Amino acid sequence: MVEASIAAGERSSGSRILGAQISAVFQYGRVLVPLNALNAVFAAFLYKGEVDPLLRASWLLAQALFTAQRIWTLAAFSKDEATGFRTTREIWARHAWIGALAGGLLWAFWMSAWHGLPLGILALEGVILSCGALIIFSPYLPCFYAFCLPLSGTYAFLFFQHPPEARPLGFGGIPFLALLLVFAHLWNRNLTAAYRLRLENLDLVAKLKAEKARAEESLAAKTRFLAVASHDLRQPLHAQGLFLHALADEPKNGSRRKGILEKLKATHKALSSLLDGLLDLSMAESGTLKPRLQAFPLGPLFSKLKSEFAPLARRKGLAFSASIPEGWTLSDPGLLARMLRNLLSNAVRYTAKGRVGLYCREEGGAFLLGVSDTGSGIPEGEKENVFKEFYQLKNPGRDRAKGLGLGLSIVKSLGEVLGHPLSVVSTPEREQGCLFSIRVPAAEPPTPLPGKKRSRIPRFHGEGVLVVDDDRTIREGLSEILRAWNLRPLTAASMEEALQHLRPSNDLRVLLCDYRLQEEVTGIEVIRRVKSVLGRETPSALVTGDTSPERIREARDLGLPILFKPVDPDRLQELLEVFLGRNGGTSSRS
């Protein structure tokens, strides 16, 4: 495929250079055609007593027809060149050399009619015509040969038809023709190099303009993105501050305490959802989000989504329907579920009345997973915009109750990562809402291994977990959670403090380490040092707020799972269960 691509590129470059050569020939032709016509008229009247009148009239008529045909060809070429060459350049090249051949034959015929003229006049006329051909036709050598060879052959014949004393002049034309050929080839080579350089410069300018436009668009998009993300991040943080202040003023057994805690959980969930969405977008766009493809049944996924969204739809007075498919697909179960959840969440949120549907249809060896609704729909001009980050229809005030505007952009990015094409159909003028479809491949169910049963994950029994973080509040928060799960937390703020916990009595089983520590020490360095001192593999994970693609690649190259702050307790618990229940395995998804 690489060789085919290179060959195609070379053909394209050669075709463009051919176009430049033909363009030069036709450009010179705009000057040549009228001069050729004037020269023909001048020659016919200058030598009217030397040539048969009928022959002269026939030749003038042929020149007139030839001139008209060349003017038409020049006009057609100019029009086609302006529109980007609808006719191939090879066809125009054929027109060019056929025209040059016709011109050479016409003048060769006229020279043969002058055979009674003095040889000096014939030689002078031949030099003039040949030098003109060198200037006009050298950009494209086939035209030069098509014009000069008939003319040179006629001259040679005429000179050798004269008395022997005229033959040296005919022999003298041979080196002159050879000199013309050398100059034509040199000029053609230089012009071709100039055309190639010009085309490369034009390509470079076009690429620079495109890159500049993309950079400006990216900068503007990032500016908008950061402005809106800053606003949406501040909202739940501001609400949390207010609720925490209210909670501090509320008596320990106050009746409002439970309600305030529930609101704190809701704002924390909103903040975590926003940060998770930003992380998914960042990883998808940077290429660090690596899907874990596997064959799995669609039925359980659809059943789970139905149980999640049917109650939400009923609460809004919407009907909810879902078909439970029996087929299997090849995808990342978590990422595909995220795509469908985002589509269903949008459908429920933006549908005021009617229904929301989740369906699966088999089509051509694949499945179309669809989410439909009877909402207000998407206008035709907005179908591209709704997939942009933080873009929302009918929500200029950034009401968080209407979402954050990341759902569809995440769906699009995840679809590109997974290779699942996404399509949308919406006809708001017919009040039919939207239909989003995801195309996923069909797969065969794997053959179960005989006697293989899923292992039971044991409960925690006071195992030691070392938490390394230079932020005291994070160490304390993680310690409280670990104690609640019947684990024994050991905390450290630096490499030195971490090494102090490496005593046999501590029975260290798991290491959770922040990436950025004091004195420019990284969590990866701490993990390596701890493993070196212990002399054994210790299940370890990074807990960090650094979501840069370089950091993600670095951790994954080392096989370290990553938990991004703010850490979801459920995800942390799953990771610890894997570490402690399966003898130091790795997490299913960081």
Rosetta blueprint (number, residue, H / E / L):
1 M L
2 V H
3 E H
4 A H
5 S H
6 I H
7 A H
8 A H
9 G H
10 E H
11 R H
12 S H
13 S H
14 G H
15 S H
16 R H
17 I H
18 L H
19 G H
20 A H
21 Q H
22 I H
23 S H
24 A H
25 V H
26 F H
27 Q H
28 Y H
29 G H
30 R H
31 V H
32 L H
33 V H
34 P H
35 L H
36 N H
37 A H
38 L H
39 N H
40 A H
41 V H
42 F H
43 A H
44 A H
45 F H
46 L H
47 Y L
48 K L
49 G L
50 E L
51 V L
52 D L
53 P H
54 L H
55 L H
56 R H
57 A H
58 S H
59 W H
60 L H
61 L H
62 A H
63 Q H
64 A H
65 L H
66 F H
67 T H
68 A H
69 Q H
70 R H
71 I H
72 W H
73 T H
74 L H
75 A H
76 A H
77 F H
78 S H
79 K H
80 D H
81 E H
82 A H
83 T L
84 G L
85 F L
86 R L
87 T L
88 T L
89 R H
90 E H
91 I H
92 W H
93 A H
94 R H
95 H H
96 A H
97 W H
98 I H
99 G H
100 A H
101 L H
102 A H
103 G H
104 G H
105 L H
106 L H
107 W H
108 A H
109 F H
110 W H
111 M H
112 S H
113 A H
114 W L
115 H L
116 G L
117 L L
118 P L
119 L H
120 G H
121 I H
122 L H
123 A H
124 L H
125 E H
126 G H
127 V H
128 I H
129 L H
130 S H
131 C H
132 G H
133 A H
134 L H
135 I H
136 I H
137 F H
138 S L
139 P L
140 Y L
141 L H
142 P H
143 C H
144 F H
145 Y H
146 A H
147 F H
148 C H
149 L H
150 P H
151 L H
152 S H
153 G H
154 T H
155 Y H
156 A H
157 F H
158 L H
159 F H
160 F H
161 Q H
162 H L
163 P L
164 P H
165 E H
166 A H
167 R H
168 P H
169 L H
170 G H
171 F H
172 G H
173 G H
174 I H
175 P H
176 F H
177 L H
178 A H
179 L H
180 L H
181 L H
182 V H
183 F H
184 A H
185 H H
186 L H
187 W H
188 N H
189 R H
190 N H
191 L H
192 T H
193 A H
194 A H
195 Y H
196 R H
197 L H
198 R H
199 L H
200 E H
201 N H
202 L H
203 D H
204 L H
205 V H
206 A H
207 K H
208 L H
209 K H
210 A H
211 E H
212 K H
213 A H
214 R H
215 A H
216 E H
217 E H
218 S H
219 L H
220 A H
221 A H
222 K H
223 T H
224 R H
225 F H
226 L H
227 A H
228 V H
229 A H
230 S H
231 H H
232 D H
233 L H
234 R H
235 Q H
236 P H
237 L H
238 H H
239 A H
240 Q H
241 G H
242 L H
243 F H
244 L H
245 H H
246 A H
247 L H
248 A H
249 D H
250 E L
251 P L
252 K L
253 N L
254 G L
255 S L
256 R L
257 R H
258 K H
259 G H
260 I H
261 L H
262 E H
263 K H
264 L H
265 K H
266 A H
267 T H
268 H H
269 K H
270 A H
271 L H
272 S H
273 S H
274 L H
275 L H
276 D H
277 G H
278 L H
279 L H
280 D H
281 L H
282 S H
283 M H
284 A H
285 E H
286 S H
287 G L
288 T L
289 L L
290 K L
291 P L
292 R L
293 L L
294 Q E
295 A E
296 F E
297 P E
298 L H
299 G H
300 P H
301 L H
302 F H
303 S H
304 K H
305 L H
306 K H
307 S H
308 E H
309 F H
310 A H
311 P H
312 L H
313 A H
314 R H
315 R H
316 K L
317 G L
318 L L
319 A E
320 F E
321 S E
322 A E
323 S L
324 I L
325 P L
326 E L
327 G L
328 W E
329 T E
330 L E
331 S E
332 D L
333 P H
334 G H
335 L H
336 L H
337 A H
338 R H
339 M H
340 L H
341 R H
342 N H
343 L H
344 L H
345 S H
346 N H
347 A H
348 V H
349 R H
350 Y H
351 T L
352 A L
353 K L
354 G L
355 R E
356 V E
357 G E
358 L E
359 Y E
360 C E
361 R E
362 E E
363 E E
364 G L
365 G L
366 A E
367 F E
368 L E
369 L E
370 G E
371 V E
372 S E
373 D E
374 T L
375 G L
376 S L
377 G L
378 I L
379 P L
380 E H
381 G H
382 E H
383 K L
384 E L
385 N H
386 V H
387 F H
388 K L
389 E L
390 F L
391 Y L
392 Q L
393 L L
394 K L
395 N L
396 P L
397 G L
398 R L
399 D L
400 R H
401 A H
402 K H
403 G L
404 L L
405 G L
406 L L
407 G H
408 L H
409 S H
410 I H
411 V H
412 K H
413 S H
414 L H
415 G H
416 E H
417 V H
418 L H
419 G L
420 H L
421 P L
422 L E
423 S E
424 V E
425 V E
426 S E
427 T L
428 P H
429 E H
430 R H
431 E L
432 Q L
433 G L
434 C E
435 L E
436 F E
437 S E
438 I E
439 R E
440 V E
441 P E
442 A E
443 A E
444 E L
445 P L
446 P L
447 T L
448 P L
449 L L
450 P L
451 G L
452 K L
453 K L
454 R L
455 S L
456 R L
457 I L
458 P L
459 R L
460 F L
461 H L
462 G L
463 E L
464 G E
465 V E
466 L E
467 V E
468 V E
469 D L
470 D L
471 D L
472 R H
473 T H
474 I H
475 R H
476 E H
477 G H
478 L H
479 S H
480 E H
481 I H
482 L H
483 R H
484 A H
485 W L
486 N L
487 L L
488 R E
489 P E
490 L E
491 T E
492 A E
493 A L
494 S L
495 M H
496 E H
497 E H
498 A H
499 L H
500 Q H
501 H L
502 L L
503 R L
504 P H
505 S H
506 N H
507 D L
508 L E
509 R E
510 V E
511 L E
512 L E
513 C E
514 D L
515 Y L
516 R E
517 L L
518 Q H
519 E H
520 E H
521 V L
522 T E
523 G H
524 I H
525 E H
526 V H
527 I H
528 R H
529 R H
530 V H
531 K H
532 S H
533 V H
534 L H
535 G L
536 R L
537 E L
538 T L
539 P L
540 S E
541 A E
542 L E
543 V E
544 T E
545 G L
546 D L
547 T L
548 S L
549 P H
550 E H
551 R H
552 I H
553 R H
554 E H
555 A H
556 R H
557 D H
558 L L
559 G L
560 L L
561 P L
562 I E
563 L E
564 F E
565 K L
566 P L
567 V L
568 D L
569 P H
570 D H
571 R H
572 L H
573 Q H
574 E H
575 L H
576 L H
577 E H
578 V H
579 F H
580 L H
581 G H
582 R L
583 N L
584 G L
585 G L
586 T L
587 S L
588 S L
589 R L
590 S L
